[in-house]
């Protein structure tokens, strides 16, 4: 009989959090991923069992993902509002003509347990930065524009935290920022929070540890000198962004990187660009406690400006991206142990500077 000790759990009818032991295997849903020590559990009305808080429903392989927006033109900016749905088995669908303002260098995250949100980015007309958001339903339908709040900007990142909320952070327009904007579990974007840590853009973010998040990597132009960072900033399960964490040696600083959660409580950063090293297919695994591992030489085509998302409840996918003269629609699947697969020739319009997020663990 399995025993999971020191697991925090929340009883729906009580406004208190307990730390206890659950002794019976029948009490806990392990069909997707077994809870880790100290992980928060939520009660599932669907099958009357406890399950990890980052999984809203217990059915295996039901989480899908969506790639959206981006730049399609190698000769100059051509903004798109195209979307591509990813099935719970990692298959990318053909283009869907999107709604809302076509733009690039935006960010996306899951929220509310089974929905997602695209936000911010650059649109045509200079290009100009925006604070527009577009909610995505749990069936993958992208809603029309919502005029956002907070500082309009691009090259930012976003991730889920707390089991059902999200956070946008960093980025910039004419100069980089460390501003963050929390997103409620109903998709409401809050006003600016002055962030902590080093200002930078073209970074990535992902959830980890079941209910937390981290921002990582990025670059800044300081006195006309590009600085590529290996810094990370952890985000608590209440949305508080921590000061800089310097990663260990053996981690390549870069921009244009993407990130996603996998395995239920871990994350992965992948790909990117560094002027000294060129385009990179390096990946860095993130432990369930937020520790970034040293470089793993990746597989697949080195590129930047791609997007990543979790899918299938415990796996991830990198997709799209560019090198100077090429836009790609290829994808690379990530297993539930963090192994990056070789290229899969994608479908849909090749593009870069797009965003991706998971949605729907129930449909």
C-alpha positions as a Markdown table, in Angstrom:
| # | Residue | x | y | z |
|---|---|---|---|---|
| 1 | Unk | 0.0 | 0.0 | 0.0 |
| 2 | Unk | 1.4 | 3.4 | -1.0 |
| 3 | Unk | 2.0 | 6.1 | 1.5 |
| 4 | Unk | 2.5 | 9.8 | 0.6 |
| 5 | Unk | 3.7 | 11.7 | 3.6 |
| 6 | Unk | 3.7 | 15.4 | 4.3 |
| 7 | Unk | 1.3 | 16.3 | 1.6 |
| 8 | Unk | -0.6 | 19.6 | 1.9 |
| 9 | Unk | -4.2 | 19.3 | 1.0 |
| 10 | Unk | -7.2 | 21.6 | 0.9 |
| 11 | Unk | -10.7 | 20.5 | 1.9 |
| 12 | Unk | -13.1 | 22.4 | -0.3 |
| 13 | Unk | -15.6 | 23.2 | 2.5 |
| 14 | Unk | -13.0 | 24.5 | 4.9 |
| 15 | Unk | -10.9 | 27.6 | 4.6 |
| 16 | Unk | -7.9 | 25.9 | 6.2 |
| 17 | Unk | -4.8 | 24.1 | 4.8 |
| 18 | Unk | -3.8 | 20.9 | 6.5 |
| 19 | Unk | -0.5 | 19.0 | 6.4 |
| 20 | Unk | -1.1 | 15.4 | 6.9 |
| 21 | Unk | -0.4 | 11.9 | 5.5 |
| 22 | Unk | -2.6 | 10.1 | 3.0 |
| 23 | Unk | -2.2 | 6.4 | 3.6 |
| 24 | Unk | -4.5 | 4.7 | 1.1 |
| 25 | Unk | -3.6 | 4.5 | -2.6 |
| 26 | Unk | -7.3 | 4.7 | -3.3 |
| 27 | Unk | -7.4 | 8.2 | -1.8 |
| 28 | Unk | -5.0 | 9.7 | -4.4 |
| 29 | Unk | -5.3 | 9.9 | -8.1 |
| 30 | Unk | -2.0 | 8.6 | -9.6 |
| 31 | Unk | -3.2 | 8.0 | -13.1 |
| 32 | Unk | -1.3 | 11.0 | -14.4 |
| 33 | Unk | 1.5 | 11.6 | -12.0 |
| 34 | Unk | 2.1 | 10.7 | -8.4 |
| 35 | Unk | 2.1 | 13.6 | -5.9 |
| 36 | Unk | 5.5 | 14.7 | -4.7 |
| 37 | Unk | 6.3 | 15.3 | -1.0 |
| 38 | Unk | 4.9 | 18.7 | 0.1 |
| 39 | Unk | 2.8 | 19.1 | -3.0 |
| 40 | Unk | -0.7 | 20.6 | -2.7 |
| 41 | Unk | -3.6 | 18.3 | -3.5 |
| 42 | Unk | -7.1 | 19.4 | -4.7 |
| 43 | Unk | -10.3 | 17.4 | -4.3 |
| 44 | Unk | -11.7 | 16.3 | -7.7 |
| 45 | Unk | -15.4 | 16.1 | -7.8 |
| 46 | Unk | -15.1 | 14.1 | -11.0 |
| 47 | Unk | -13.9 | 11.0 | -9.3 |
| 48 | Unk | -14.0 | 11.8 | -5.6 |
| 49 | Unk | -10.3 | 11.5 | -5.2 |
| 50 | Unk | -7.3 | 13.8 | -4.3 |
| 51 | Unk | -5.0 | 14.9 | -7.2 |
| 52 | Unk | -2.0 | 17.2 | -7.6 |
| 53 | Unk | -3.1 | 20.8 | -7.7 |
| 54 | Unk | -1.6 | 21.5 | -11.1 |
| 55 | Unk | -4.1 | 18.9 | -12.6 |
| 56 | Unk | -7.7 | 20.1 | -12.5 |
| 57 | Unk | -9.0 | 16.7 | -13.6 |
| 58 | Unk | -7.7 | 13.2 | -13.4 |
| 59 | Unk | -8.1 | 11.9 | -16.9 |
| 60 | Unk | -4.8 | 11.2 | -18.5 |
| 61 | Unk | -3.7 | 12.9 | -21.7 |
| 62 | Unk | -6.5 | 15.5 | -22.0 |
| 63 | Unk | -4.5 | 18.7 | -21.8 |
| 64 | Unk | -4.1 | 20.4 | -25.1 |
| 65 | Unk | -2.0 | 23.5 | -26.2 |
| 66 | Unk | -2.3 | 26.4 | -28.6 |
| 67 | Unk | 0.3 | 28.3 | -30.6 |
| 68 | Unk | -0.8 | 31.8 | -31.6 |
| 69 | Unk | 0.1 | 35.0 | -33.4 |
| 70 | Unk | 3.7 | 35.7 | -34.6 |
| 71 | Unk | 5.7 | 37.1 | -37.5 |
| 72 | Unk | 5.6 | 35.3 | -40.9 |
| 73 | Unk | 7.9 | 37.4 | -43.1 |
| 74 | Unk | 11.6 | 36.9 | -43.4 |
| 75 | Unk | 12.0 | 40.2 | -45.2 |
| 76 | Unk | 10.3 | 42.3 | -42.6 |
| 77 | Unk | 7.5 | 42.2 | -40.1 |
| 78 | Unk | 4.3 | 40.7 | -41.2 |
| 79 | Unk | 2.1 | 40.3 | -38.1 |
| 80 | Unk | -0.3 | 37.4 | -37.9 |
| 81 | Unk | -3.2 | 36.3 | -35.6 |
| 82 | Unk | -3.0 | 32.7 | -36.8 |
| 83 | Unk | -3.4 | 29.9 | -34.2 |
| 84 | Unk | -2.6 | 26.2 | -34.3 |
| 85 | Unk | -4.1 | 23.8 | -31.8 |
| 86 | Unk | -2.0 | 21.0 | -30.4 |
| 87 | Unk | -3.8 | 17.8 | -29.5 |
| 88 | Unk | -3.3 | 15.9 | -26.3 |
| 89 | Unk | -0.9 | 13.6 | -28.2 |
| 90 | Unk | 1.3 | 16.4 | -29.5 |
| 91 | Unk | -0.1 | 16.7 | -33.1 |
| 92 | Unk | -0.2 | 20.3 | -34.4 |
| 93 | Unk | -3.2 | 21.2 | -36.4 |
| 94 | Unk | -3.4 | 23.4 | -39.5 |
| 95 | Unk | -3.9 | 27.1 | -39.3 |
| 96 | Unk | -6.9 | 28.7 | -37.8 |
| 97 | Unk | -7.5 | 32.3 | -38.8 |
| 98 | Unk | -7.4 | 34.1 | -35.5 |
| 99 | Unk | -9.3 | 37.0 | -34.1 |
| 100 | Unk | -7.9 | 40.1 | -32.4 |
| 101 | Unk | -5.0 | 42.3 | -33.3 |
| 102 | Unk | -2.2 | 40.6 | -35.3 |
| 103 | Unk | 1.1 | 40.9 | -33.5 |
| 104 | Unk | 4.4 | 39.3 | -32.4 |
| 105 | Unk | 6.7 | 39.2 | -29.4 |
| 106 | Unk | 3.7 | 38.6 | -27.1 |
| 107 | Unk | 3.4 | 36.1 | -24.2 |
| 108 | Unk | 0.9 | 33.5 | -23.2 |
| 109 | Unk | 0.0 | 31.4 | -20.2 |
| 110 | Unk | -2.6 | 29.1 | -18.8 |
| 111 | Unk | -5.0 | 30.3 | -16.1 |
| 112 | Unk | -8.2 | 29.2 | -14.4 |
| 113 | Unk | -7.1 | 25.6 | -14.5 |
| 114 | Unk | -8.2 | 24.9 | -18.1 |
| 115 | Unk | -8.0 | 28.2 | -20.1 |
| 116 | Unk | -5.3 | 30.4 | -21.4 |
| 117 | Unk | -4.5 | 34.0 | -22.2 |
| 118 | Unk | -2.4 | 35.8 | -24.9 |
| 119 | Unk | -1.1 | 39.2 | -24.0 |
| 120 | Unk | 0.9 | 42.3 | -24.9 |
| 121 | Unk | 3.3 | 42.3 | -27.9 |
| 122 | Unk | 4.0 | 44.5 | -31.0 |
| 123 | Unk | 1.4 | 45.3 | -33.7 |
| 124 | Unk | 1.7 | 47.0 | -37.0 |
| 125 | Unk | 2.3 | 50.7 | -37.2 |
| 126 | Unk | 5.9 | 51.4 | -36.3 |
| 127 | Unk | 5.6 | 48.6 | -34.8 |
| 128 | Unk | 3.8 | 49.8 | -31.7 |
| 129 | Unk | 3.7 | 48.0 | -28.4 |
| 130 | Unk | 0.3 | 46.9 | -27.0 |
| 131 | Unk | -1.3 | 45.8 | -23.8 |
| 132 | Unk | -4.0 | 43.9 | -25.6 |
| 133 | Unk | -5.1 | 40.5 | -24.3 |
| 134 | Unk | -7.0 | 37.7 | -25.8 |
| 135 | Unk | -8.6 | 35.0 | -23.6 |
| 136 | Unk | -8.7 | 31.4 | -24.9 |
| 137 | Unk | -11.6 | 29.1 | -23.8 |
| 138 | Unk | -11.2 | 25.6 | -22.6 |
| 139 | Unk | -12.2 | 24.5 | -26.2 |
| 140 | Unk | -9.4 | 26.5 | -27.8 |
| 141 | Unk | -11.5 | 29.4 | -29.0 |
| 142 | Unk | -9.6 | 32.7 | -29.0 |
| 143 | Unk | -11.7 | 35.7 | -28.0 |
| 144 | Unk | -11.6 | 39.2 | -29.4 |
| 145 | Unk | -9.3 | 41.9 | -28.1 |
| 146 | Unk | -9.5 | 43.1 | -24.5 |
| 147 | Unk | -7.9 | 46.5 | -23.9 |
| 148 | Unk | -5.3 | 45.6 | -21.3 |
| 149 | Unk | -4.0 | 47.4 | -18.3 |
| 150 | Unk | -0.4 | 48.0 | -17.4 |
| 151 | Unk | 2.6 | 49.1 | -19.5 |
| 152 | Unk | 2.3 | 48.2 | -23.2 |
| 153 | Unk | 5.3 | 46.2 | -24.2 |
| 154 | Unk | 6.8 | 43.2 | -26.1 |
| 155 | Unk | 9.5 | 40.6 | -25.6 |
| 156 | Unk | 8.0 | 39.6 | -22.3 |
| 157 | Unk | 7.2 | 36.2 | -20.8 |
| 158 | Unk | 4.4 | 34.6 | -18.9 |
| 159 | Unk | 3.7 | 31.5 | -16.8 |
| 160 | Unk | 1.0 | 30.0 | -14.6 |
| 161 | Unk | 1.3 | 29.9 | -10.8 |
| 162 | Unk | -0.8 | 29.0 | -7.8 |
| 163 | Unk | -2.6 | 26.3 | -9.7 |
| 164 | Unk | -5.0 | 28.6 | -11.5 |
| 165 | Unk | -3.5 | 32.1 | -11.9 |
| 166 | Unk | -0.8 | 33.6 | -14.2 |
| 167 | Unk | 1.8 | 36.3 | -14.4 |
| 168 | Unk | 3.2 | 38.4 | -17.2 |
| 169 | Unk | 6.7 | 39.8 | -16.6 |
| 170 | Unk | 9.7 | 41.8 | -17.9 |
| 171 | Unk | 9.9 | 42.9 | -21.6 |
| 172 | Unk | 10.1 | 46.4 | -23.0 |
| 173 | Unk | 9.6 | 48.8 | -25.9 |
| 174 | Unk | 12.3 | 51.4 | -26.2 |
| 175 | Unk | 13.9 | 50.2 | -23.0 |
| 176 | Unk | 13.5 | 47.0 | -21.0 |
| 177 | Unk | 11.6 | 46.7 | -17.8 |
| 178 | Unk | 11.0 | 44.4 | -14.8 |
| 179 | Unk | 7.3 | 45.2 | -14.6 |
| 180 | Unk | 4.9 | 42.3 | -13.8 |
| 181 | Unk | 1.1 | 41.9 | -14.2 |
| 182 | Unk | -0.8 | 39.3 | -12.3 |
| 183 | Unk | -3.7 | 37.5 | -14.0 |
| 184 | Unk | -6.6 | 36.3 | -11.8 |
| 185 | Unk | -8.2 | 32.9 | -12.1 |
| 186 | Unk | -10.9 | 34.6 | -14.2 |
| 187 | Unk | -8.5 | 36.1 | -16.7 |
| 188 | Unk | -8.4 | 39.6 | -15.3 |
| 189 | Unk | -5.0 | 41.3 | -15.8 |
| 190 | Unk | -4.0 | 43.6 | -13.0 |
| 191 | Unk | -2.2 | 46.9 | -13.1 |
| 192 | Unk | 1.6 | 47.1 | -13.0 |
| 193 | Unk | 3.7 | 45.8 | -10.2 |
| 194 | Unk | 7.2 | 47.2 | -10.1 |
| 195 | Unk | 9.3 | 44.1 | -10.3 |
| 196 | Unk | 12.5 | 43.0 | -8.8 |
| 197 | Unk | 15.6 | 41.6 | -10.5 |
| 198 | Unk | 17.5 | 42.7 | -13.6 |
| 199 | Unk | 15.5 | 44.4 | -16.3 |
| 200 | Unk | 15.6 | 42.4 | -19.6 |
| 201 | Unk | 13.6 | 41.2 | -22.6 |
| 202 | Unk | 13.3 | 38.2 | -24.9 |
| 203 | Unk | 13.3 | 35.9 | -21.9 |
| 204 | Unk | 11.1 | 32.9 | -21.1 |
| 205 | Unk | 9.0 | 31.6 | -18.2 |
| 206 | Unk | 7.4 | 28.4 | -17.1 |
| 207 | Unk | 5.6 | 26.8 | -14.2 |
| 208 | Unk | 7.5 | 24.4 | -11.9 |
| 209 | Unk | 6.9 | 22.6 | -8.6 |
| 210 | Unk | 3.2 | 22.2 | -9.2 |
| 211 | Unk | 2.2 | 25.7 | -8.2 |
| 212 | Unk | 5.2 | 28.1 | -8.7 |
| 213 | Unk | 6.9 | 29.7 | -11.7 |
| 214 | Unk | 10.2 | 31.2 | -12.8 |
| 215 | Unk | 11.4 | 33.7 | -15.4 |
| 216 | Unk | 14.8 | 33.0 | -17.0 |
| 217 | Unk | 17.5 | 34.1 | -19.4 |
| 218 | Unk | 17.0 | 37.1 | -21.7 |
| 219 | Unk | 19.1 | 40.0 | -22.7 |
| 220 | Unk | 19.5 | 43.8 | -22.5 |
| 221 | Unk | 21.3 | 46.4 | -24.6 |
| 222 | Unk | 23.5 | 48.3 | -22.1 |
| 223 | Unk | 25.4 | 51.2 | -23.6 |
| 224 | Unk | 25.1 | 49.6 | -27.0 |
| 225 | Unk | 26.5 | 46.3 | -25.7 |
| 226 | Unk | 24.3 | 43.2 | -25.7 |
| 227 | Unk | 24.4 | 41.3 | -22.4 |
| 228 | Unk | 23.0 | 37.8 | -22.4 |
| 229 | Unk | 21.8 | 36.6 | -19.0 |
| 230 | Unk | 21.6 | 33.3 | -17.3 |
| 231 | Unk | 19.6 | 34.9 | -14.4 |
| 232 | Unk | 16.4 | 33.4 | -13.1 |
| 233 | Unk | 13.7 | 34.9 | -10.9 |
| 234 | Unk | 11.5 | 32.5 | -8.9 |
| 235 | Unk | 7.8 | 33.3 | -8.5 |
| 236 | Unk | 6.0 | 32.0 | -5.4 |
| 237 | Unk | 2.6 | 30.4 | -5.3 |
| 238 | Unk | 1.2 | 33.8 | -4.4 |
| 239 | Unk | 2.8 | 35.6 | -7.3 |
| 240 | Unk | 5.7 | 37.2 | -5.6 |
| 241 | Unk | 8.7 | 37.6 | -7.8 |
| 242 | Unk | 12.0 | 37.0 | -6.1 |
| 243 | Unk | 15.3 | 38.7 | -6.6 |
| 244 | Unk | 17.9 | 37.4 | -9.1 |
| 245 | Unk | 19.2 | 33.9 | -8.8 |
| 246 | Unk | 22.6 | 33.5 | -10.6 |
| 247 | Unk | 22.6 | 30.1 | -12.3 |
| 248 | Unk | 25.6 | 27.8 | -12.1 |
| 249 | Unk | 28.5 | 27.7 | -14.5 |
| 250 | Unk | 27.9 | 25.6 | -17.6 |
| 251 | Unk | 24.7 | 27.5 | -18.5 |
| 252 | Unk | 24.8 | 29.5 | -21.7 |
| 253 | Unk | 23.2 | 33.0 | -21.6 |
| 254 | Unk | 20.9 | 33.7 | -24.4 |
| 255 | Unk | 17.8 | 35.4 | -25.7 |
| 256 | Unk | 14.9 | 34.2 | -27.9 |
| 257 | Unk | 14.7 | 31.2 | -25.6 |
| 258 | Unk | 11.4 | 29.4 | -24.8 |
| 259 | Unk | 10.2 | 27.4 | -21.8 |
| 260 | Unk | 7.5 | 25.0 | -20.6 |
| 261 | Unk | 6.6 | 22.8 | -17.7 |
| 262 | Unk | 6.8 | 19.0 | -18.0 |
| 263 | Unk | 6.5 | 15.9 | -15.8 |
| 264 | Unk | 3.9 | 17.5 | -13.5 |
| 265 | Unk | 6.4 | 19.6 | -11.5 |
| 266 | Unk | 9.5 | 20.3 | -13.6 |
| 267 | Unk | 10.3 | 22.7 | -16.5 |
| 268 | Unk | 12.7 | 23.1 | -19.4 |
| 269 | Unk | 14.3 | 26.1 | -21.2 |
| 270 | Unk | 15.3 | 25.5 | -24.8 |
| 271 | Unk | 16.8 | 26.9 | -27.9 |
| 272 | Unk | 17.7 | 30.6 | -28.4 |
| 273 | Unk | 20.5 | 32.9 | -29.7 |
| 274 | Unk | 23.7 | 34.3 | -28.4 |
| 275 | Unk | 25.9 | 36.4 | -30.7 |
| 276 | Unk | 29.0 | 34.6 | -29.6 |
| 277 | Unk | 27.5 | 31.1 | -30.1 |
| 278 | Unk | 25.0 | 31.8 | -32.8 |
| 279 | Unk | 21.7 | 30.0 | -32.9 |
| 280 | Unk | 21.4 | 27.3 | -30.2 |
| 281 | Unk | 19.5 | 24.1 | -29.6 |
| 282 | Unk | 20.7 | 23.8 | -26.0 |
| 283 | Unk | 18.2 | 23.0 | -23.3 |
| 284 | Unk | 18.3 | 23.4 | -19.5 |
| 285 | Unk | 16.1 | 21.3 | -17.2 |
| 286 | Unk | 14.6 | 22.9 | -14.1 |
| 287 | Unk | 14.0 | 20.7 | -11.0 |
| 288 | Unk | 10.9 | 20.7 | -9.0 |
| 289 | Unk | 12.6 | 23.1 | -6.6 |
| 290 | Unk | 13.5 | 25.6 | -9.3 |
| 291 | Unk | 17.1 | 24.8 | -9.8 |
| 292 | Unk | 18.4 | 25.2 | -13.4 |
| 293 | Unk | 20.7 | 22.5 | -14.7 |
| 294 | Unk | 23.7 | 22.9 | -16.8 |
| 295 | Unk | 23.5 | 22.8 | -20.6 |
| 296 | Unk | 22.3 | 19.8 | -22.5 |
| 297 | Unk | 23.2 | 19.7 | -26.1 |
| 298 | Unk | 19.9 | 19.6 | -27.8 |
| 299 | Unk | 18.6 | 17.9 | -30.9 |
| 300 | Unk | 16.7 | 19.5 | -33.7 |
| 301 | Unk | 17.3 | 22.7 | -35.6 |
| 302 | Unk | 18.9 | 25.5 | -33.6 |
| 303 | Unk | 16.7 | 28.6 | -33.7 |
| 304 | Unk | 15.2 | 31.5 | -31.8 |
| 305 | Unk | 11.8 | 33.2 | -31.4 |
| 306 | Unk | 9.9 | 30.0 | -30.9 |
| 307 | Unk | 7.3 | 29.1 | -28.4 |
| 308 | Unk | 6.7 | 26.2 | -25.9 |
| 309 | Unk | 3.9 | 24.8 | -23.9 |
| 310 | Unk | 2.9 | 21.8 | -21.9 |
| 311 | Unk | 0.5 | 19.2 | -23.4 |
| 312 | Unk | -0.9 | 15.8 | -22.5 |
| 313 | Unk | -0.7 | 16.7 | -18.7 |
| 314 | Unk | 3.0 | 15.8 | -18.3 |
| 315 | Unk | 4.8 | 16.5 | -21.6 |
| 316 | Unk | 5.9 | 19.6 | -23.5 |
| 317 | Unk | 6.4 | 20.9 | -27.1 |
| 318 | Unk | 8.7 | 23.5 | -28.7 |
| 319 | Unk | 7.4 | 24.9 | -31.9 |
| 320 | Unk | 8.1 | 27.3 | -34.8 |
| 321 | Unk | 10.9 | 29.9 | -34.6 |
| 322 | Unk | 13.5 | 31.4 | -37.0 |
| 323 | Unk | 17.0 | 32.0 | -38.1 |
| 324 | Unk | 17.9 | 35.2 | -40.1 |
| 325 | Unk | 16.6 | 34.0 | -43.5 |
| 326 | Unk | 14.2 | 31.3 | -42.5 |
| 327 | Unk | 10.9 | 30.9 | -40.7 |
| 328 | Unk | 10.1 | 27.4 | -39.3 |
| 329 | Unk | 7.0 | 25.5 | -38.6 |
| 330 | Unk | 8.8 | 22.5 | -37.1 |
| 331 | Unk | 8.2 | 21.2 | -33.6 |
| 332 | Unk | 10.2 | 19.2 | -31.0 |
| 333 | Unk | 8.3 | 17.1 | -28.5 |
| 334 | Unk | 9.6 | 16.8 | -24.9 |
| 335 | Unk | 9.0 | 13.6 | -23.0 |
| 336 | Unk | 7.7 | 13.4 | -19.4 |
| 337 | Unk | 11.4 | 12.9 | -18.4 |
| 338 | Unk | 12.6 | 16.0 | -20.2 |
| 339 | Unk | 14.1 | 14.4 | -23.3 |
| 340 | Unk | 13.9 | 16.6 | -26.4 |
| 341 | Unk | 13.0 | 14.8 | -29.6 |
| 342 | Unk | 14.3 | 15.4 | -33.1 |
| 343 | Unk | 12.4 | 17.7 | -35.5 |
| 344 | Unk | 8.9 | 17.0 | -36.6 |
| 345 | Unk | 8.0 | 18.9 | -39.7 |
| 346 | Unk | 5.1 | 21.0 | -38.7 |
| 347 | Unk | 1.9 | 22.1 | -40.4 |
| 348 | Unk | 0.6 | 25.6 | -40.7 |
| 349 | Unk | 2.3 | 28.9 | -41.5 |
| 350 | Unk | 6.0 | 29.1 | -40.6 |
| 351 | Unk | 6.6 | 32.0 | -38.2 |
| 352 | Unk | 8.5 | 33.3 | -35.2 |
| 353 | Unk | 8.0 | 35.5 | -32.2 |
| 354 | Unk | 4.8 | 33.8 | -31.3 |
| 355 | Unk | 3.4 | 32.5 | -28.0 |
| 356 | Unk | 2.0 | 29.2 | -26.7 |
| 357 | Unk | 0.0 | 28.0 | -23.7 |
| 358 | Unk | -1.8 | 24.9 | -22.5 |
| 359 | Unk | -5.5 | 24.8 | -22.1 |
| 360 | Unk | -8.3 | 22.4 | -21.2 |
| 361 | Unk | -7.6 | 19.5 | -19.0 |
| 362 | Unk | -11.2 | 18.5 | -19.1 |
| 363 | Unk | -12.3 | 18.5 | -22.8 |
